[in-house]
């Protein structure tokens, strides 16, 4: 008997049964080949997705530190900050 279903596709058009598998495939593709022998990229991609919240927090902290650094350099007169639209 025919039936309908839902599928998910990565950026290359490869079919997956759930969104996590499609996202992991895209992340692994972004990472490229990692390590000798069989690539470690799929496992690393899985860990990235699993630890997404922690990774996003780390990048938010990093962005905040870059802002502080830019303000500090501008205050020291080493860098001229431009206002948006100028």
PyMOL Python script that loads the backbone (N, CA, C, O; Angstrom):
from pymol import cmd

cmd.read_pdbstr("""\
ATOM      1  N   UNK A   1       0.848  -1.169   0.000  1.00  0.00           N
ATOM      2  CA  UNK A   1       0.000   0.000   0.000  1.00  0.00           C
ATOM      3  C   UNK A   1       0.898   1.238   0.000  1.00  0.00           C
ATOM      4  O   UNK A   1       1.887   1.299   0.731  1.00  0.00           O
ATOM      5  N   UNK A   2       0.553   2.195  -0.804  1.00  0.00           N
ATOM      6  CA  UNK A   2       1.305   3.451  -0.873  1.00  0.00           C
ATOM      7  C   UNK A   2       1.054   4.276   0.385  1.00  0.00           C
ATOM      8  O   UNK A   2      -0.004   4.187   1.007  1.00  0.00           O
ATOM      9  N   UNK A   3       2.046   5.075   0.741  1.00  0.00           N
ATOM     10  CA  UNK A   3       1.895   5.955   1.894  1.00  0.00           C
ATOM     11  C   UNK A   3       2.805   7.166   1.701  1.00  0.00           C
ATOM     12  O   UNK A   3       3.667   7.176   0.823  1.00  0.00           O
ATOM     13  N   UNK A   4       2.605   8.166   2.520  1.00  0.00           N
ATOM     14  CA  UNK A   4       3.427   9.375   2.449  1.00  0.00           C
ATOM     15  C   UNK A   4       4.431   9.371   3.589  1.00  0.00           C
ATOM     16  O   UNK A   4       4.284   8.634   4.564  1.00  0.00           O
ATOM     17  N   UNK A   5       5.436  10.193   3.453  1.00  0.00           N
ATOM     18  CA  UNK A   5       6.449  10.285   4.496  1.00  0.00           C
ATOM     19  C   UNK A   5       7.157  11.622   4.416  1.00  0.00           C
ATOM     20  O   UNK A   5       6.967  12.394   3.476  1.00  0.00           O
ATOM     21  N   UNK A   6       7.961  11.875   5.403  1.00  0.00           N
ATOM     22  CA  UNK A   6       8.720  13.108   5.463  1.00  0.00           C
ATOM     23  C   UNK A   6      10.200  12.758   5.341  1.00  0.00           C
ATOM     24  O   UNK A   6      10.675  11.791   5.936  1.00  0.00           O
ATOM     25  N   UNK A   7      10.909  13.551   4.570  1.00  0.00           N
ATOM     26  CA  UNK A   7      12.340  13.351   4.421  1.00  0.00           C
ATOM     27  C   UNK A   7      13.064  14.665   4.578  1.00  0.00           C
ATOM     28  O   UNK A   7      12.467  15.736   4.471  1.00  0.00           O
ATOM     29  N   UNK A   8      14.340  14.579   4.829  1.00  0.00           N
ATOM     30  CA  UNK A   8      15.183  15.757   5.006  1.00  0.00           C
ATOM     31  C   UNK A   8      16.389  15.599   4.098  1.00  0.00           C
ATOM     32  O   UNK A   8      16.897  14.492   3.915  1.00  0.00           O
ATOM     33  N   UNK A   9      16.843  16.697   3.534  1.00  0.00           N
ATOM     34  CA  UNK A   9      17.923  16.660   2.566  1.00  0.00           C
ATOM     35  C   UNK A   9      19.046  17.606   2.981  1.00  0.00           C
ATOM     36  O   UNK A   9      18.802  18.716   3.454  1.00  0.00           O
ATOM     37  N   UNK A  10      20.282  17.144   2.793  1.00  0.00           N
ATOM     38  CA  UNK A  10      21.414  18.021   3.066  1.00  0.00           C
ATOM     39  C   UNK A  10      21.622  18.945   1.870  1.00  0.00           C
ATOM     40  O   UNK A  10      20.853  18.896   0.911  1.00  0.00           O
ATOM     41  N   UNK A  11      22.644  19.776   1.917  1.00  0.00           N
ATOM     42  CA  UNK A  11      22.857  20.762   0.863  1.00  0.00           C
ATOM     43  C   UNK A  11      23.233  20.117  -0.471  1.00  0.00           C
ATOM     44  O   UNK A  11      23.142  20.767  -1.512  1.00  0.00           O
ATOM     45  N   UNK A  12      23.654  18.853  -0.456  1.00  0.00           N
ATOM     46  CA  UNK A  12      23.992  18.140  -1.688  1.00  0.00           C
ATOM     47  C   UNK A  12      22.782  17.391  -2.254  1.00  0.00           C
ATOM     48  O   UNK A  12      22.870  16.777  -3.317  1.00  0.00           O
ATOM     49  N   UNK A  13      21.659  17.443  -1.541  1.00  0.00           N
ATOM     50  CA  UNK A  13      20.457  16.757  -2.007  1.00  0.00           C
ATOM     51  C   UNK A  13      20.341  15.322  -1.542  1.00  0.00           C
ATOM     52  O   UNK A  13      19.456  14.599  -1.998  1.00  0.00           O
ATOM     53  N   UNK A  14      21.207  14.895  -0.651  1.00  0.00           N
ATOM     54  CA  UNK A  14      21.166  13.532  -0.126  1.00  0.00           C
ATOM     55  C   UNK A  14      20.029  13.411   0.886  1.00  0.00           C
ATOM     56  O   UNK A  14      19.858  14.287   1.734  1.00  0.00           O
ATOM     57  N   UNK A  15      19.255  12.335   0.802  1.00  0.00           N
ATOM     58  CA  UNK A  15      18.082  12.112   1.661  1.00  0.00           C
ATOM     59  C   UNK A  15      18.490  11.564   3.027  1.00  0.00           C
ATOM     60  O   UNK A  15      19.385  10.727   3.140  1.00  0.00           O
ATOM     61  N   UNK A  16      17.802  12.065   4.070  1.00  0.00           N
ATOM     62  CA  UNK A  16      17.976  11.564   5.435  1.00  0.00           C
ATOM     63  C   UNK A  16      16.619  11.434   6.095  1.00  0.00           C
ATOM     64  O   UNK A  16      15.673  12.133   5.730  1.00  0.00           O
ATOM     65  N   UNK A  17      16.525  10.550   7.055  1.00  0.00           N
ATOM     66  CA  UNK A  17      15.247  10.302   7.736  1.00  0.00           C
ATOM     67  C   UNK A  17      14.906  11.338   8.794  1.00  0.00           C
ATOM     68  O   UNK A  17      13.737  11.507   9.140  1.00  0.00           O
ATOM     69  N   UNK A  18      15.918  12.038   9.314  1.00  0.00           N
ATOM     70  CA  UNK A  18      15.625  13.044  10.336  1.00  0.00           C
ATOM     71  C   UNK A  18      16.532  14.256  10.139  1.00  0.00           C
ATOM     72  O   UNK A  18      17.564  14.156   9.475  1.00  0.00           O
ATOM     73  N   UNK A  19      16.155  15.402  10.713  1.00  0.00           N
ATOM     74  CA  UNK A  19      16.923  16.630  10.525  1.00  0.00           C
ATOM     75  C   UNK A  19      18.360  16.537  11.049  1.00  0.00           C
ATOM     76  O   UNK A  19      19.270  17.109  10.449  1.00  0.00           O
ATOM     77  N   UNK A  20      18.570  15.831  12.149  1.00  0.00           N
ATOM     78  CA  UNK A  20      19.914  15.735  12.724  1.00  0.00           C
ATOM     79  C   UNK A  20      20.884  15.081  11.744  1.00  0.00           C
ATOM     80  O   UNK A  20      22.014  15.545  11.591  1.00  0.00           O
ATOM     81  N   UNK A  21      20.458  14.022  11.086  1.00  0.00           N
ATOM     82  CA  UNK A  21      21.334  13.341  10.133  1.00  0.00           C
ATOM     83  C   UNK A  21      21.695  14.257   8.968  1.00  0.00           C
ATOM     84  O   UNK A  21      22.839  14.254   8.515  1.00  0.00           O
ATOM     85  N   UNK A  22      20.734  15.040   8.477  1.00  0.00           N
ATOM     86  CA  UNK A  22      20.999  15.961   7.375  1.00  0.00           C
ATOM     87  C   UNK A  22      21.965  17.064   7.814  1.00  0.00           C
ATOM     88  O   UNK A  22      22.871  17.435   7.068  1.00  0.00           O
ATOM     89  N   UNK A  23      21.769  17.577   9.012  1.00  0.00           N
ATOM     90  CA  UNK A  23      22.642  18.629   9.527  1.00  0.00           C
ATOM     91  C   UNK A  23      24.051  18.098   9.751  1.00  0.00           C
ATOM     92  O   UNK A  23      25.022  18.779   9.421  1.00  0.00           O
ATOM     93  N   UNK A  24      24.179  16.911  10.301  1.00  0.00           N
ATOM     94  CA  UNK A  24      25.488  16.300  10.519  1.00  0.00           C
ATOM     95  C   UNK A  24      26.205  16.105   9.185  1.00  0.00           C
ATOM     96  O   UNK A  24      27.415  16.318   9.098  1.00  0.00           O
ATOM     97  N   UNK A  25      25.477  15.706   8.153  1.00  0.00           N
ATOM     98  CA  UNK A  25      26.083  15.550   6.836  1.00  0.00           C
ATOM     99  C   UNK A  25      26.628  16.878   6.317  1.00  0.00           C
ATOM    100  O   UNK A  25      27.730  16.928   5.772  1.00  0.00           O
ATOM    101  N   UNK A  26      25.859  17.952   6.485  1.00  0.00           N
ATOM    102  CA  UNK A  26      26.323  19.272   6.045  1.00  0.00           C
ATOM    103  C   UNK A  26      27.540  19.728   6.849  1.00  0.00           C
ATOM    104  O   UNK A  26      28.489  20.270   6.283  1.00  0.00           O
ATOM    105  N   UNK A  27      27.516  19.514   8.157  1.00  0.00           N
ATOM    106  CA  UNK A  27      28.660  19.889   8.988  1.00  0.00           C
ATOM    107  C   UNK A  27      29.905  19.095   8.597  1.00  0.00           C
ATOM    108  O   UNK A  27      30.994  19.661   8.497  1.00  0.00           O
ATOM    109  N   UNK A  28      29.753  17.797   8.377  1.00  0.00           N
ATOM    110  CA  UNK A  28      30.881  16.962   7.981  1.00  0.00           C
ATOM    111  C   UNK A  28      31.447  17.429   6.643  1.00  0.00           C
ATOM    112  O   UNK A  28      32.663  17.440   6.449  1.00  0.00           O
ATOM    113  N   UNK A  29      30.574  17.810   5.728  1.00  0.00           N
ATOM    114  CA  UNK A  29      31.034  18.334   4.447  1.00  0.00           C
ATOM    115  C   UNK A  29      31.802  19.629   4.610  1.00  0.00           C
ATOM    116  O   UNK A  29      32.799  19.862   3.927  1.00  0.00           O
ATOM    117  N   UNK A  30      31.337  20.467   5.516  1.00  0.00           N
ATOM    118  CA  UNK A  30      32.019  21.734   5.792  1.00  0.00           C
ATOM    119  C   UNK A  30      33.404  21.487   6.389  1.00  0.00           C
ATOM    120  O   UNK A  30      34.361  22.183   6.049  1.00  0.00           O
ATOM    121  N   UNK A  31      33.512  20.509   7.268  1.00  0.00           N
ATOM    122  CA  UNK A  31      34.783  20.194   7.908  1.00  0.00           C
ATOM    123  C   UNK A  31      35.771  19.565   6.928  1.00  0.00           C
ATOM    124  O   UNK A  31      36.983  19.714   7.084  1.00  0.00           O
ATOM    125  N   UNK A  32      35.262  18.871   5.934  1.00  0.00           N
ATOM    126  CA  UNK A  32      36.140  18.188   4.990  1.00  0.00           C
ATOM    127  C   UNK A  32      36.749  16.948   5.616  1.00  0.00           C
ATOM    128  O   UNK A  32      36.260  16.445   6.627  1.00  0.00           O
ATOM    129  N   UNK A  33      37.805  16.469   5.017  1.00  0.00           N
ATOM    130  CA  UNK A  33      38.468  15.262   5.509  1.00  0.00           C
ATOM    131  C   UNK A  33      39.304  15.616   6.737  1.00  0.00           C
ATOM    132  O   UNK A  33      40.131  16.527   6.695  1.00  0.00           O
ATOM    133  N   UNK A  34      39.079  14.891   7.824  1.00  0.00           N
ATOM    134  CA  UNK A  34      39.812  15.129   9.070  1.00  0.00           C
ATOM    135  C   UNK A  34      40.471  13.818   9.485  1.00  0.00           C
ATOM    136  O   UNK A  34      39.801  12.796   9.629  1.00  0.00           O
ATOM    137  N   UNK A  35      41.775  13.853   9.675  1.00  0.00           N
ATOM    138  CA  UNK A  35      42.501  12.678  10.152  1.00  0.00           C
ATOM    139  C   UNK A  35      42.988  11.778   9.041  1.00  0.00           C
ATOM    140  O   UNK A  35      42.666  11.978   7.870  1.00  0.00           O
ATOM    141  N   UNK A  36      43.772  10.783   9.423  1.00  0.00           N
ATOM    142  CA  UNK A  36      44.288   9.786   8.492  1.00  0.00           C
ATOM    143  C   UNK A  36      43.305   8.630   8.419  1.00  0.00           C
ATOM    144  O   UNK A  36      42.563   8.374   9.368  1.00  0.00           O
ATOM    145  N   UNK A  37      43.303   7.933   7.290  1.00  0.00           N
ATOM    146  CA  UNK A  37      42.382   6.813   7.142  1.00  0.00           C
ATOM    147  C   UNK A  37      40.969   7.329   6.959  1.00  0.00           C
ATOM    148  O   UNK A  37      40.737   8.300   6.238  1.00  0.00           O
ATOM    149  N   UNK A  38      40.031   6.675   7.616  1.00  0.00           N
ATOM    150  CA  UNK A  38      38.636   7.105   7.527  1.00  0.00           C
ATOM    151  C   UNK A  38      38.484   8.463   8.216  1.00  0.00           C
ATOM    152  O   UNK A  38      39.000   8.666   9.316  1.00  0.00           O
ATOM    153  N   UNK A  39      37.785   9.376   7.575  1.00  0.00           N
ATOM    154  CA  UNK A  39      37.646  10.734   8.103  1.00  0.00           C
ATOM    155  C   UNK A  39      36.939  10.755   9.453  1.00  0.00           C
ATOM    156  O   UNK A  39      35.994  10.001   9.690  1.00  0.00           O
ATOM    157  N   UNK A  40      37.410  11.622  10.320  1.00  0.00           N
ATOM    158  CA  UNK A  40      36.781  11.830  11.625  1.00  0.00           C
ATOM    159  C   UNK A  40      35.661  12.869  11.556  1.00  0.00           C
ATOM    160  O   UNK A  40      34.951  13.085  12.539  1.00  0.00           O
ATOM    161  N   UNK A  41      35.502  13.518  10.387  1.00  0.00           N
ATOM    162  CA  UNK A  41      34.545  14.616  10.247  1.00  0.00           C
ATOM    163  C   UNK A  41      33.119  14.243  10.656  1.00  0.00           C
ATOM    164  O   UNK A  41      32.487  15.033  11.356  1.00  0.00           O
ATOM    165  N   UNK A  42      32.570  13.077  10.259  1.00  0.00           N
ATOM    166  CA  UNK A  42      31.199  12.759  10.688  1.00  0.00           C
ATOM    167  C   UNK A  42      31.042  12.704  12.217  1.00  0.00           C
ATOM    168  O   UNK A  42      30.041  13.177  12.754  1.00  0.00           O
ATOM    169  N   UNK A  43      32.018  12.135  12.905  1.00  0.00           N
ATOM    170  CA  UNK A  43      31.951  12.077  14.368  1.00  0.00           C
ATOM    171  C   UNK A  43      32.074  13.448  15.001  1.00  0.00           C
ATOM    172  O   UNK A  43      31.374  13.762  15.963  1.00  0.00           O
ATOM    173  N   UNK A  44      32.969  14.268  14.458  1.00  0.00           N
ATOM    174  CA  UNK A  44      33.125  15.629  14.964  1.00  0.00           C
ATOM    175  C   UNK A  44      31.853  16.424  14.713  1.00  0.00           C
ATOM    176  O   UNK A  44      31.403  17.173  15.580  1.00  0.00           O
ATOM    177  N   UNK A  45      31.266  16.262  13.516  1.00  0.00           N
ATOM    178  CA  UNK A  45      30.021  16.963  13.190  1.00  0.00           C
ATOM    179  C   UNK A  45      28.911  16.572  14.160  1.00  0.00           C
ATOM    180  O   UNK A  45      28.136  17.427  14.589  1.00  0.00           O
ATOM    181  N   UNK A  46      28.827  15.305  14.506  1.00  0.00           N
ATOM    182  CA  UNK A  46      27.826  14.837  15.476  1.00  0.00           C
ATOM    183  C   UNK A  46      28.039  15.509  16.832  1.00  0.00           C
ATOM    184  O   UNK A  46      27.079  15.936  17.474  1.00  0.00           O
ATOM    185  N   UNK A  47      29.287  15.602  17.261  1.00  0.00           N
ATOM    186  CA  UNK A  47      29.585  16.247  18.548  1.00  0.00           C
ATOM    187  C   UNK A  47      29.249  17.740  18.516  1.00  0.00           C
ATOM    188  O   UNK A  47      28.748  18.289  19.498  1.00  0.00           O
ATOM    189  N   UNK A  48      29.526  18.391  17.383  1.00  0.00           N
ATOM    190  CA  UNK A  48      29.206  19.816  17.262  1.00  0.00           C
ATOM    191  C   UNK A  48      27.706  20.029  17.425  1.00  0.00           C
ATOM    192  O   UNK A  48      27.275  20.920  18.156  1.00  0.00           O
ATOM    193  N   UNK A  49      26.910  19.204  16.738  1.00  0.00           N
ATOM    194  CA  UNK A  49      25.451  19.343  16.851  1.00  0.00           C
ATOM    195  C   UNK A  49      24.988  19.045  18.270  1.00  0.00           C
ATOM    196  O   UNK A  49      24.120  19.738  18.799  1.00  0.00           O
ATOM    197  N   UNK A  50      25.562  18.021  18.885  1.00  0.00           N
ATOM    198  CA  UNK A  50      25.200  17.626  20.245  1.00  0.00           C
ATOM    199  C   UNK A  50      25.532  18.719  21.261  1.00  0.00           C
ATOM    200  O   UNK A  50      24.795  18.918  22.227  1.00  0.00           O
ATOM    201  N   UNK A  51      26.633  19.421  21.043  1.00  0.00           N
ATOM    202  CA  UNK A  51      27.095  20.436  21.989  1.00  0.00           C
ATOM    203  C   UNK A  51      26.856  21.852  21.469  1.00  0.00           C
ATOM    204  O   UNK A  51      27.572  22.783  21.836  1.00  0.00           O
ATOM    205  N   UNK A  52      25.858  22.007  20.623  1.00  0.00           N
ATOM    206  CA  UNK A  52      25.563  23.276  19.967  1.00  0.00           C
ATOM    207  C   UNK A  52      25.419  24.442  20.944  1.00  0.00           C
ATOM    208  O   UNK A  52      26.009  25.499  20.724  1.00  0.00           O
ATOM    209  N   UNK A  53      24.655  24.272  22.006  1.00  0.00           N
ATOM    210  CA  UNK A  53      24.418  25.371  22.953  1.00  0.00           C
ATOM    211  C   UNK A  53      25.721  25.849  23.576  1.00  0.00           C
ATOM    212  O   UNK A  53      25.952  27.051  23.700  1.00  0.00           O
ATOM    213  N   UNK A  54      26.573  24.903  23.970  1.00  0.00           N
ATOM    214  CA  UNK A  54      27.850  25.271  24.573  1.00  0.00           C
ATOM    215  C   UNK A  54      28.756  25.970  23.555  1.00  0.00           C
ATOM    216  O   UNK A  54      29.449  26.932  23.886  1.00  0.00           O
ATOM    217  N   UNK A  55      28.742  25.479  22.321  1.00  0.00           N
ATOM    218  CA  UNK A  55      29.563  26.085  21.265  1.00  0.00           C
ATOM    219  C   UNK A  55      29.084  27.500  20.969  1.00  0.00           C
ATOM    220  O   UNK A  55      29.898  28.412  20.823  1.00  0.00           O
ATOM    221  N   UNK A  56      27.773  27.692  20.880  1.00  0.00           N
ATOM    222  CA  UNK A  56      27.238  29.035  20.638  1.00  0.00           C
ATOM    223  C   UNK A  56      27.606  29.987  21.771  1.00  0.00           C
ATOM    224  O   UNK A  56      27.888  31.161  21.531  1.00  0.00           O
ATOM    225  N   UNK A  57      27.602  29.483  23.011  1.00  0.00           N
ATOM    226  CA  UNK A  57      27.992  30.323  24.155  1.00  0.00           C
ATOM    227  C   UNK A  57      29.459  30.732  24.044  1.00  0.00           C
ATOM    228  O   UNK A  57      29.811  31.882  24.307  1.00  0.00           O
ATOM    229  N   UNK A  58      30.302  29.796  23.657  1.00  0.00           N
ATOM    230  CA  UNK A  58      31.734  30.095  23.502  1.00  0.00           C
ATOM    231  C   UNK A  58      31.942  31.160  22.431  1.00  0.00           C
ATOM    232  O   UNK A  58      32.732  32.084  22.624  1.00  0.00           O
ATOM    233  N   UNK A  59      31.236  31.040  21.296  1.00  0.00           N
ATOM    234  CA  UNK A  59      31.373  32.043  20.237  1.00  0.00           C
ATOM    235  C   UNK A  59      30.800  33.394  20.666  1.00  0.00           C
ATOM    236  O   UNK A  59      31.329  34.434  20.274  1.00  0.00           O
ATOM    237  N   UNK A  60      29.743  33.397  21.454  1.00  0.00           N
ATOM    238  CA  UNK A  60      29.196  34.660  21.966  1.00  0.00           C
ATOM    239  C   UNK A  60      30.213  35.330  22.886  1.00  0.00           C
ATOM    240  O   UNK A  60      30.413  36.543  22.817  1.00  0.00           O
ATOM    241  N   UNK A  61      30.856  34.539  23.747  1.00  0.00           N
ATOM    242  CA  UNK A  61      31.904  35.078  24.611  1.00  0.00           C
ATOM    243  C   UNK A  61      33.068  35.616  23.777  1.00  0.00           C
ATOM    244  O   UNK A  61      33.621  36.672  24.084  1.00  0.00           O
ATOM    245  N   UNK A  62      33.431  34.894  22.733  1.00  0.00           N
ATOM    246  CA  UNK A  62      34.519  35.318  21.848  1.00  0.00           C
ATOM    247  C   UNK A  62      34.185  36.652  21.177  1.00  0.00           C
ATOM    248  O   UNK A  62      35.022  37.553  21.121  1.00  0.00           O
ATOM    249  N   UNK A  63      32.951  36.770  20.666  1.00  0.00           N
ATOM    250  CA  UNK A  63      32.527  38.014  20.027  1.00  0.00           C
ATOM    251  C   UNK A  63      32.557  39.179  21.009  1.00  0.00           C
ATOM    252  O   UNK A  63      32.947  40.289  20.649  1.00  0.00           O
ATOM    253  N   UNK A  64      32.146  38.926  22.249  1.00  0.00           N
ATOM    254  CA  UNK A  64      32.174  39.976  23.271  1.00  0.00           C
ATOM    255  C   UNK A  64      33.610  40.411  23.559  1.00  0.00           C
ATOM    256  O   UNK A  64      33.873  41.602  23.723  1.00  0.00           O
ATOM    257  N   UNK A  65      34.529  39.468  23.620  1.00  0.00           N
ATOM    258  CA  UNK A  65      35.935  39.818  23.856  1.00  0.00           C
ATOM    259  C   UNK A  65      36.502  40.626  22.695  1.00  0.00           C
ATOM    260  O   UNK A  65      37.284  41.552  22.910  1.00  0.00           O
ATOM    261  N   UNK A  66      36.114  40.285  21.463  1.00  0.00           N
ATOM    262  CA  UNK A  66      36.575  41.046  20.301  1.00  0.00           C
ATOM    263  C   UNK A  66      36.056  42.479  20.342  1.00  0.00           C
ATOM    264  O   UNK A  66      36.771  43.408  19.964  1.00  0.00           O
ATOM    265  N   UNK A  67      34.821  42.665  20.798  1.00  0.00           N
ATOM    266  CA  UNK A  67      34.263  44.018  20.930  1.00  0.00           C
ATOM    267  C   UNK A  67      35.037  44.830  21.963  1.00  0.00           C
ATOM    268  O   UNK A  67      35.351  45.998  21.731  1.00  0.00           O
ATOM    269  N   UNK A  68      35.343  44.217  23.095  1.00  0.00           N
ATOM    270  CA  UNK A  68      36.121  44.902  24.138  1.00  0.00           C
ATOM    271  C   UNK A  68      37.494  45.269  23.592  1.00  0.00           C
ATOM    272  O   UNK A  68      37.972  46.381  23.819  1.00  0.00           O
ATOM    273  N   UNK A  69      38.129  44.359  22.881  1.00  0.00           N
ATOM    274  CA  UNK A  69      39.440  44.622  22.298  1.00  0.00           C
ATOM    275  C   UNK A  69      39.373  45.783  21.311  1.00  0.00           C
ATOM    276  O   UNK A  69      40.247  46.650  21.321  1.00  0.00           O
ATOM    277  N   UNK A  70      38.355  45.813  20.465  1.00  0.00           N
ATOM    278  CA  UNK A  70      38.217  46.889  19.476  1.00  0.00           C
ATOM    279  C   UNK A  70      38.011  48.233  20.165  1.00  0.00           C
ATOM    280  O   UNK A  70      38.592  49.237  19.752  1.00  0.00           O
ATOM    281  N   UNK A  71      37.188  48.259  21.212  1.00  0.00           N
ATOM    282  CA  UNK A  71      36.970  49.510  21.947  1.00  0.00           C
ATOM    283  C   UNK A  71      38.254  49.965  22.630  1.00  0.00           C
ATOM    284  O   UNK A  71      38.559  51.157  22.653  1.00  0.00           O
ATOM    285  N   UNK A  72      38.999  49.026  23.181  1.00  0.00           N
ATOM    286  CA  UNK A  72      40.244  49.351  23.860  1.00  0.00           C
ATOM    287  C   UNK A  72      41.257  49.927  22.881  1.00  0.00           C
ATOM    288  O   UNK A  72      41.928  50.914  23.185  1.00  0.00           O
ATOM    289  N   UNK A  73      41.367  49.320  21.723  1.00  0.00           N
ATOM    290  CA  UNK A  73      42.314  49.810  20.722  1.00  0.00           C
ATOM    291  C   UNK A  73      41.898  51.187  20.218  1.00  0.00           C
ATOM    292  O   UNK A  73      42.753  52.035  19.963  1.00  0.00           O
ATOM    293  N   UNK A  74      40.601  51.417  20.071  1.00  0.00           N
ATOM    294  CA  UNK A  74      40.117  52.714  19.613  1.00  0.00           C
ATOM    295  C   UNK A  74      40.386  53.783  20.673  1.00  0.00           C
ATOM    296  O   UNK A  74      40.727  54.917  20.339  1.00  0.00           O
ATOM    297  N   UNK A  75      40.235  53.426  21.935  1.00  0.00           N
ATOM    298  CA  UNK A  75      40.471  54.371  23.025  1.00  0.00           C
ATOM    299  C   UNK A  75      41.956  54.727  23.125  1.00  0.00           C
ATOM    300  O   UNK A  75      42.304  55.833  23.541  1.00  0.00           O
ATOM    301  N   UNK A  76      42.817  53.804  22.748  1.00  0.00           N
ATOM    302  CA  UNK A  76      44.258  54.053  22.778  1.00  0.00           C
ATOM    303  C   UNK A  76      44.722  54.873  21.586  1.00  0.00           C
ATOM    304  O   UNK A  76      45.889  55.256  21.504  1.00  0.00           O
ATOM    305  N   UNK A  77      43.816  55.140  20.672  1.00  0.00           N
ATOM    306  CA  UNK A  77      44.169  55.916  19.498  1.00  0.00           C
ATOM    307  C   UNK A  77      44.865  55.122  18.415  1.00  0.00           C
ATOM    308  O   UNK A  77      45.358  55.698  17.445  1.00  0.00           O
ATOM    309  N   UNK A  78      44.914  53.803  18.564  1.00  0.00           N
ATOM    310  CA  UNK A  78      45.588  52.991  17.582  1.00  0.00           C
ATOM    311  C   UNK A  78      44.688  52.685  16.378  1.00  0.00           C
ATOM    312  O   UNK A  78      45.171  52.405  15.281  1.00  0.00           O
ATOM    313  N   UNK A  79      43.386  52.742  16.604  1.00  0.00           N
ATOM    314  CA  UNK A  79      42.429  52.420  15.553  1.00  0.00           C
ATOM    315  C   UNK A  79      41.347  53.472  15.545  1.00  0.00           C
ATOM    316  O   UNK A  79      40.871  53.883  16.603  1.00  0.00           O
ATOM    317  N   UNK A  80      40.955  53.908  14.378  1.00  0.00           N
ATOM    318  CA  UNK A  80      39.850  54.852  14.254  1.00  0.00           C
ATOM    319  C   UNK A  80      38.590  54.060  13.956  1.00  0.00           C
ATOM    320  O   UNK A  80      38.498  53.375  12.938  1.00  0.00           O
ATOM    321  N   UNK A  81      37.622  54.160  14.853  1.00  0.00           N
ATOM    322  CA  UNK A  81      36.362  53.474  14.620  1.00  0.00           C
ATOM    323  C   UNK A  81      35.490  54.326  13.719  1.00  0.00           C
ATOM    324  O   UNK A  81      35.387  55.539  13.901  1.00  0.00           O
ATOM    325  N   UNK A  82      34.865  53.685  12.750  1.00  0.00           N
ATOM    326  CA  UNK A  82      33.950  54.372  11.848  1.00  0.00           C
ATOM    327  C   UNK A  82      32.527  54.159  12.345  1.00  0.00           C
ATOM    328  O   UNK A  82      32.164  53.077  12.806  1.00  0.00           O
ATOM    329  N   UNK A  83      31.744  55.203  12.239  1.00  0.00           N
ATOM    330  CA  UNK A  83      30.332  55.055  12.576  1.00  0.00           C
ATOM    331  C   UNK A  83      29.619  54.409  11.397  1.00  0.00           C
ATOM    332  O   UNK A  83      29.994  54.636  10.246  1.00  0.00           O
ATOM    333  N   UNK A  84      28.585  53.598  11.674  1.00  0.00           N
ATOM    334  CA  UNK A  84      27.855  52.964  10.574  1.00  0.00           C
ATOM    335  C   UNK A  84      27.352  54.021   9.587  1.00  0.00           C
ATOM    336  O   UNK A  84      26.866  55.079   9.987  1.00  0.00           O
ATOM    337  N   UNK A  85      27.475  53.720   8.304  1.00  0.00           N
ATOM    338  CA  UNK A  85      27.002  54.624   7.271  1.00  0.00           C
ATOM    339  C   UNK A  85      28.012  55.673   6.884  1.00  0.00           C
ATOM    340  O   UNK A  85      27.721  56.501   6.020  1.00  0.00           O
ATOM    341  N   UNK A  86      29.184  55.677   7.481  1.00  0.00           N
ATOM    342  CA  UNK A  86      30.216  56.682   7.166  1.00  0.00           C
ATOM    343  C   UNK A  86      31.351  56.047   6.403  1.00  0.00           C
ATOM    344  O   UNK A  86      32.314  56.728   6.049  1.00  0.00           O
TER     345      UNK A  86
END
""", "prot")
cmd.dss("prot")
cmd.show_as("cartoon", "prot")
cmd.util.cbc("prot")
cmd.orient("prot")
